Amino acid sequence: MNVKNFNSKHTMSDNTKKPIKGGEFIIRDTAPSEIFIPENWTEEQLMIADMCKDFINAEILPNLERIDNMEEGLMPSLIEKAGALGLVGMSVPEELGGMGVDFKTSLLTTEKLAHGFSFSVAYSAHTGIGTLPLLYYGNEEQKKKYIPRLATGEWKAAYCLTEPGAGSDANSGKTKAVLTDDGKHYNLNGQKMWITNAGFADFFTVFAKIDDDKKLSAFLVEATYDGITLNPEEKKMGIKGSSTRQVFFNNVKVPVENLLSARENGFKIALNILNIGRIKLGAAVMGGAKAAITDSVKYANEREQFGRFISKYGAIRYKIAESVIQTFVVESATYRAGQNIDDAIAGYISEGMDKGEATLKGIELFAPECAILKVAGSEALDYVVDEAVQIYGGMGYSAESPVERAYRDSRINRIFEGTNEINRLLTVDMVLRRAMKGELDLMGPAMAVANELMSIPDFADKPSSILGNEELYLTGFKKTILMIAGSAVQKLMQSLSKEQEILMNISDISIWTYLAESALLRVQQMIELKGEENCQEEIAIVKTYFYDTADKINKAGKDALNSFVEGDELRMMLMGLKRFTKTESFNPKTARQLIAVKVIDKNEYCF
């Protein structure tokens, strides 16, 4: 993108006719028509969503205590029941016994099953990290042998990566595989921990280093192989019904044909599967947030204090509205990214690529967005369930309330699939690496912003459209990213990777900008479909989010700039930051009241 195109506020460059790439949202305008919005689900997709909700209501919610008490055989039987409905094989091709749905429909399934608390963890582990490494990296013989049984839930899967000394630094694992003298097996020795579904899994994907290799390899291991032992179930803060155990491998003989993909390809497999897990976690926590909001609203509409239902009070309405806002923007971004991934997959297939490889490359292309959604979604859910407990008051602290379990279960999501700190760092690292490889032109736009700081400000006419101000704010948000990141790269160079506080600031600004743009594009498309008068609450969501986000970006921007810029240059950049994050006067109280009243009247999350 050249300087002229970057400075254009309301037009898109010729480059935008090409499919967007991951991380490119920072330097490229997107039209509302270019994204998918949840208001456009097909009838078939809505039927799948309803099937998921019916399953949760019939099989999971009535049995939550039994699940949390880890009743013997219950969780495996529930996975089998979900498998009988086709819910376990959503991502599996039809020829291997699955449903073969597209990626965003698999996200929808994950969202709608998320109200299942511990069940949703077991389900996601089985269908995601448990099954997908084999599906996407296995050879035909391996897939034909195992996938049909996994797709129906007959077999349950677990994923063995983490070790006591290898958490975020997964490649430092000590588990070893040594080829036997006859060349027919690998002897597997080592220890894995925090393994979801370990207590009942029939099938493990195990990561280990062959001999003295520097990188991991991956192995398909059946639970019946001799030498596998398990520690007792871990006692956890939340997700108590999810089986979590340590797994020990003591001279486990794994057939050589069960090496998954090529030798030393395990680390790449782990990274790519984690990308899938991250965006799916974004979908799952969104489903949990919607359920918690509904619980909060129902309680607020039933609980009387000082002669009024507490849903009448402004303090409670603020909590409800803010919960809705955070959930809505995460949803907007999740399905935007899901469609981008589907489009990328289709593009690779049209070029002659195998669907499995195309799926991996499509998801890898949007790895920065996957990391963003993992962070944003898990932190939004934490806010929602925390405020749900507060709305319930003393009852929220009781194990009798639905929000107590939601509060405890939520906390793990900021650790799952790579901690939020790791994902924040990855978001910036991946985008900068692509820029250095020439895959993204960040420097051109960044230089344009630097030149703009030294020019006379362009005071544009006040926009006439209802969300015109937000379009201008979005441009400023993106310029803020480019100004800070561009300067940090130039000044800090190789040492930037060690400046985690600055990278976190840049990451937060990028996350908020992606969410803001996604919500804006969604509501602009809704206005085109339904008319402005029918989107008043959604407009209020966007305006409130932008209003709050501008201040957050300003603070994060100041923190970053004050950390590595000095003197006149600092003063100039702070002036630019102030200009890029300036907003018009806005009444957030009235907007939040409008949002809250809608869900209070509907007695549920209804966006």
HELIX and SHEET records of a PDB file:
HELIX    1   1 VAL A    3  ASN A    7  1                                   5    
HELIX    2   2 ASP A   14  LYS A   17  5                                   4    
HELIX    3   3 GLU A   24  ILE A   26  5                                   3    
HELIX    4   4 PRO A   32  GLU A   34  5                                   3    
HELIX    5   5 PRO A   38  ASN A   40  5                                   3    
HELIX    6   6 GLU A   43  PHE A   55  1                                  13    
HELIX    7   7 ILE A   56  ILE A   60  3                                   5    
HELIX    8   8 LEU A   61  ASN A   63  5                                   3    
HELIX    9   9 LEU A   64  ASP A   68  1                                   5    
HELIX   10  10 LEU A   74  ALA A   84  1                                  11    
HELIX   11  11 GLU A   94  LEU A   96  5                                   3    
HELIX   12  12 PHE A  103  LYS A  112  1                                  10    
HELIX   13  13 ALA A  114  GLY A  116  5                                   3    
HELIX   14  14 SER A  118  ALA A  125  1                                   8    
HELIX   15  15 HIS A  126  GLY A  130  3                                   5    
HELIX   16  16 LEU A  132  TYR A  137  1                                   6    
HELIX   17  17 GLU A  140  THR A  152  1                                  13    
HELIX   18  18 ALA A  170  SER A  172  5                                   3    
HELIX   19  19 VAL A  256  ASN A  258  5                                   3    
HELIX   20  20 GLY A  266  GLU A  302  1                                  37    
HELIX   21  21 ILE A  310  LYS A  312  5                                   3    
HELIX   22  22 GLY A  314  SER A  350  1                                  37    
HELIX   23  23 LYS A  355  LEU A  365  1                                  11    
HELIX   24  24 ALA A  367  TYR A  392  1                                  26    
HELIX   25  25 GLY A  393  TYR A  397  5                                   5    
HELIX   26  26 PRO A  402  SER A  410  1                                   9    
HELIX   27  27 ARG A  411  ARG A  414  5                                   4    
HELIX   28  28 ASN A  420  MET A  436  1                                  17    
HELIX   29  29 MET A  443  LEU A  453  1                                  11    
HELIX   30  30 GLY A  468  LEU A  492  1                                  25    
HELIX   31  31 MET A  493  LYS A  498  5                                   6    
HELIX   32  32 GLN A  500  LYS A  530  1                                  31    
HELIX   33  33 GLU A  532  ASN A  534  5                                   3    
HELIX   34  34 GLN A  536  PHE A  564  1                                  29    
HELIX   35  35 GLY A  567  PHE A  580  1                                  14    
HELIX   36  36 PRO A  588  LYS A  602  1                                  15    
SHEET    1   A 6 ALA A 157  CYS A 160  0                                        
SHEET    2   A 6 PHE A 203  ILE A 210  1                                        
SHEET    3   A 6 LYS A 176  LEU A 179  1                                        
SHEET    4   A 6 HIS A 185  THR A 196 -1                                        
SHEET    5   A 6 THR A 244  PRO A 255 -1                                        
SHEET    6   A 6 ILE A 228  LEU A 230 -1                                        
SHEET    1   B 4 ALA A 157  CYS A 160  0                                        
SHEET    2   B 4 PHE A 203  ILE A 210  1                                        
SHEET    3   B 4 SER A 217  GLU A 222 -1                                        
SHEET    4   B 4 LEU A 259  LEU A 260 -1                                        
SHEET    1   C 2 GLU A 304  GLN A 305  0                                        
SHEET    2   C 2 ARG A 308  PHE A 309 -1                                        
END                                                                             
